[in-house]
């Protein structure tokens, strides 16, 4: 029998070693290991997007036995939500369903990994399925005691809302309210006035915070005409206040460029009796007449050079809208000549 050459012995040893390692890796991969309380995110949806499902997400704890390879696949899967699509065929009204979560998870992805022997907490979850519906709601103007000639006109006068069926059923026959505040009238002259951006008040049954509710229009324009018994007067000096958050007030001074702390010759319009009291200097009304200067873009406050003051008036009284006014913004720690 011929003796084996040294290099043949080395080759045999390498082959044996590789085979041994492969056998060990295979054995290691097939040994089942226990994993308890592993977290998975589950999303519950449906294909048409025409139904509201609540809850539409859940955190599930899974305990299972699996090989090391399956455990790695599970960990990879746990990085993104598993999707369970509900069949909504023939769902025409509010419907309750109970999902058995171990079955749901198998269909949602664990079955593809091969993990079928597991326990789940919670074992079930109850979901509500509702068709989404759209309704038109009329806009009603609340004139806040203003003496008007004719009815105010909201634009638009009807808005559209989409919501789950249970909300829609509570909205039938309801309306949305446009509260007409005299302070909102920043357009128009004489008796013809416009409130350009009136925030709507929705019925309590409509939860605008719900992800299932869509109300594209939440502000309207209101055109109205003051009554002929409206009178006007001119207030020679209206105090002007700077209205800023406390931290901004500590860092900046804001003044009119001309140095005034008042607005001059402000025209007021309103019911004759109220205007007469203002003209006579009634302190209860005079104390409620003031102007406020607010800088809305605080990120660019140091570059702000013009702003439009807002005039606050007693109920039922409106002020001629002031124009844009030059202002000076200075850091409190800036040098006097800076």
C-alpha positions in Angstrom: 0.0 0.0 0.0 1.4 3.3 -1.1 2.2 5.9 1.6 0.1 9.1 1.5 2.0 12.2 0.7 2.2 15.0 3.3 0.1 17.4 1.2 -2.6 14.8 0.8 -2.8 14.4 4.6 -3.2 18.2 5.0 -6.0 18.3 2.4 -7.8 15.4 4.2 -7.5 17.3 7.5 -8.9 20.5 6.0 -11.9 18.6 4.4 -12.6 16.9 7.7 -12.4 20.1 9.6 -14.8 21.9 7.2 -17.3 19.1 7.4 -17.1 19.1 11.2 -17.7 22.8 11.3 -20.7 22.5 8.9 -22.1 19.7 11.0 -21.7 21.9 14.1 -23.3 24.9 12.5 -26.2 22.8 11.3 -26.7 21.3 14.7 -26.4 24.8 16.3 -29.0 26.2 13.9 -31.5 23.4 14.5 -31.3 23.6 18.3 -34.6 25.2 19.6 -34.2 28.1 22.0 -36.8 29.8 24.2 -37.7 33.5 23.8 -40.2 35.2 26.1 -42.1 38.5 25.9 -40.7 39.6 22.6 -42.4 42.8 21.3 -44.0 43.0 17.9 -45.9 46.0 16.4 -49.1 45.1 14.6 -51.0 47.4 12.2 -54.6 46.7 11.3 -55.8 48.0 8.0 -58.1 47.3 5.0 -57.6 47.6 1.3 -60.2 50.2 0.3 -59.3 53.0 2.8 -63.0 53.7 3.0 -63.4 52.3 6.6 -62.3 53.5 10.0 -60.7 50.8 12.1 -60.1 51.4 15.8 -57.7 50.5 17.2 -55.6 50.3 14.1 -52.4 49.4 15.9 -51.3 47.2 18.8 -48.2 46.1 20.6 -48.1 42.3 21.1 -45.8 40.3 23.3 -44.7 36.9 21.8 -43.1 33.9 23.5 -41.8 31.1 21.3 -39.3 28.4 20.6 -37.2 28.6 17.5 -33.8 27.9 16.0 -31.1 30.6 16.0 -31.7 31.3 12.3 -35.4 31.8 13.0 -34.7 34.0 16.0 -32.6 36.2 13.7 -35.4 36.4 11.2 -37.9 37.2 14.0 -35.6 40.1 15.2 -35.4 41.4 11.6 -39.2 41.2 11.4 -39.7 43.0 14.7 -38.1 46.1 13.2 -41.2 47.0 11.2 -44.9 46.7 12.0 -46.6 43.5 10.8 -49.6 44.2 8.6 -53.0 42.5 9.1 -55.6 43.3 6.4 -59.2 42.9 7.5 -61.8 41.7 5.0 -64.5 44.4 5.0 -66.8 42.7 2.5 -70.5 43.4 3.3 -69.6 45.8 6.2 -72.3 48.5 5.9 -72.6 49.6 9.5 -70.6 49.8 12.7 -69.2 46.3 13.3 -67.2 44.8 16.2 -64.7 42.0 15.5 -62.5 39.9 17.8 -59.1 39.1 16.3 -57.3 36.0 17.6 -53.7 37.3 17.6 -51.7 34.1 17.3 -53.5 33.3 14.1 -53.2 36.9 12.9 -49.4 36.9 13.5 -48.9 33.7 11.6 -50.7 35.1 8.6 -48.9 38.5 9.0 -45.4 37.1 8.8 -44.5 34.6 11.6 -45.7 31.7 9.5 -43.2 32.7 6.7 -40.4 32.4 9.2 -41.7 29.0 10.4 -42.6 30.2 13.9 -46.0 28.6 14.6 -45.6 27.3 18.2 -46.0 30.4 20.3 -48.0 32.2 22.9 -49.3 35.8 22.6 -50.2 38.4 25.1 -52.9 39.6 24.8 -54.5 36.6 23.2 -57.2 38.7 21.4 -58.0 42.2 20.5 -61.4 43.8 19.8 -61.6 46.2 16.8 -64.4 48.4 15.5 -65.0 48.8 11.8 -67.0 51.6 10.4 -67.7 52.9 6.9 -66.5 56.4 6.2 -69.2 58.8 5.1 -69.3 62.4 3.9 -71.8 65.1 5.0 -72.4 68.7 4.1 -73.0 71.1 7.1 -74.4 74.6 6.7 -72.5 77.5 8.1 -74.5 79.7 10.5 -73.1 83.1 11.5 -73.4 84.3 15.1 -73.3 88.1 14.9 -72.3 88.6 18.5 -74.9 91.3 19.1 -73.8 93.5 16.1 -76.6 95.6 14.7 -76.7 94.5 11.1 -78.6 95.4 8.0 -79.7 92.1 6.6 -78.2 88.7 7.2 -74.4 88.2 7.2 -73.1 86.0 4.3 -70.5 83.3 5.0 -68.3 82.2 2.1 -68.5 79.2 1.7 -72.0 78.8 3.3 -71.7 74.9 3.3 -68.7 72.8 4.3 -67.9 69.2 3.8 -66.9 66.8 6.5 -65.8 63.1 6.2 -65.9 60.9 9.3 -66.8 57.5 10.6 -70.5 56.5 10.3 -71.2 56.9 14.1 -70.0 60.5 14.0 -71.9 61.3 10.8 -75.1 60.0 12.3 -74.8 62.5 15.2 -74.1 65.3 12.8 -77.3 65.0 10.8 -79.3 68.2 11.1 -76.4 70.0 12.8 -74.5 73.1 11.6 -71.2 74.8 12.1 -71.0 78.3 13.7 -69.0 81.2 12.4 -68.7 83.6 15.4 -68.5 87.1 14.0 -66.2 89.1 16.3 -66.0 92.8 15.5 -62.3 92.6 16.0 -62.1 90.3 13.0 -63.3 92.9 10.6 -60.1 94.0 8.9 -61.5 94.7 5.4 -64.1 97.0 4.0 -65.1 100.6 4.5 -68.1 102.4 5.8 -71.0 100.2 6.6 -69.8 97.4 4.3 -67.5 95.1 6.3 -65.7 91.8 5.8 -64.3 89.3 8.4 -61.8 87.5 6.2 -60.8 84.5 8.3 -63.4 83.4 10.9 -62.6 80.2 12.7 -65.5 77.8 12.6 -67.0 76.1 15.8 -67.9 72.5 15.0 -70.5 70.4 16.8 -69.2 68.5 19.9 -70.0 65.2 18.2 -67.2 65.8 15.6 -63.8 65.1 17.0 -61.4 67.0 14.8 -58.4 65.3 16.5 -59.4 61.9 15.2 -57.2 60.6 12.4 -60.4 59.5 10.7 -62.0 62.9 10.5 -61.3 65.2 7.5 -62.6 68.8 7.5 -60.7 70.7 4.8 -62.4 74.0 5.4 -62.2 75.3 9.0 -62.3 79.0 8.4 -64.7 81.1 6.3 -65.1 84.7 5.1 -68.1 86.6 6.3 -69.5 89.6 4.5 -71.9 91.8 6.4 -73.4 95.3 6.5 -73.7 97.4 9.6 -77.1 98.9 10.4 -77.9 102.5 9.5 -78.2 103.3 13.2 -74.5 102.7 13.5 -72.5 105.8 14.4 -68.8 106.6 14.5 -66.4 108.5 16.6 -62.7 109.2 16.6 -60.5 108.4 19.6 -57.5 110.7 19.5 -55.1 108.5 21.4 -55.3 104.7 21.8 -52.6 103.1 24.0 -50.3 100.7 22.2 -48.9 97.6 23.9 -46.3 95.2 22.7 -47.5 91.6 23.0 -44.6 89.1 23.0 -43.8 85.9 24.9 -41.9 86.6 28.2 -38.6 85.2 26.9 -38.8 87.5 23.8 -39.6 90.5 26.0 -36.5 89.8 28.1 -34.3 89.7 25.0 -35.8 92.5 22.8 -37.3 95.9 22.9 -40.0 96.6 20.2 -41.2 100.1 19.5 -42.8 102.1 16.7 -40.1 103.7 14.7 -41.5 107.2 15.5 -41.2 106.5 19.2 -45.0 106.7 19.9 -46.6 104.4 22.4 -50.1 105.3 21.1 -52.1 105.1 17.9 -53.6 108.5 16.9 -57.0 109.4 15.6 -58.5 105.9 15.5 -62.1 105.7 14.0 -64.6 103.5 15.8 -68.0 102.4 14.6 -70.8 100.7 16.4 -74.3 101.0 17.9 -75.3 104.6 18.5 -75.7 104.2 22.2 -72.3 102.6 22.7 -70.6 105.1 20.5 -72.3 107.9 22.5 -70.8 106.5 25.7 -67.3 106.2 24.2 -67.6 109.8 23.0 -68.6 110.9 26.5 -65.5 109.1 27.9 -67.3 106.2 29.8 -64.4 104.6 31.7 -65.9 101.1 31.5 -65.7 101.3 27.7 -62.6 103.4 27.3 -60.5 100.9 29.3 -61.3 98.2 26.8 -60.0 100.2 23.8 -56.3 99.5 23.1 -54.0 98.4 20.4 -51.6 95.5 20.5 -48.4 95.0 18.4 -47.6 91.3 18.0 -44.6 89.8 16.1 -45.7 86.4 14.8 -42.4 85.4 13.2 -40.2 85.2 16.3 -37.5 83.3 14.4 -36.9 86.4 12.3 -37.7 89.0 14.9 -34.5 90.9 14.4 -35.2 91.3 10.7 -38.8 92.6 11.3 -39.2 96.2 10.2 -43.0 96.5 9.8 -46.1 95.1 11.5 -49.8 95.8 11.6 -51.2 96.6 15.1 -54.5 95.0 16.1 -57.1 97.2 17.8 -59.1 95.7 20.6 -62.6 97.2 21.1 -65.7 96.7 23.3 -68.2 94.1 22.0 -70.2 95.4 19.1 -67.7 98.1 18.2 -65.2 97.9 15.3 -62.2 99.9 14.5 -60.8 101.2 11.3 -58.1 98.7 10.4 -54.6 100.3 10.8 -52.0 99.9 8.1 -48.5 98.4 8.4 -46.3 100.6 10.6 -42.5 100.8 10.7 -41.1 99.4 13.9 -37.7 99.0 15.5 -36.5 95.8 17.1 -33.4 95.9 19.3 -31.6 93.4 21.5 -31.6 94.5 25.1 -27.9 93.7 25.4 -27.0 95.6 22.1 -24.8 98.7 22.3 -26.7 102.0 22.3 -25.4 102.8 18.8 -26.0 99.3 17.4 
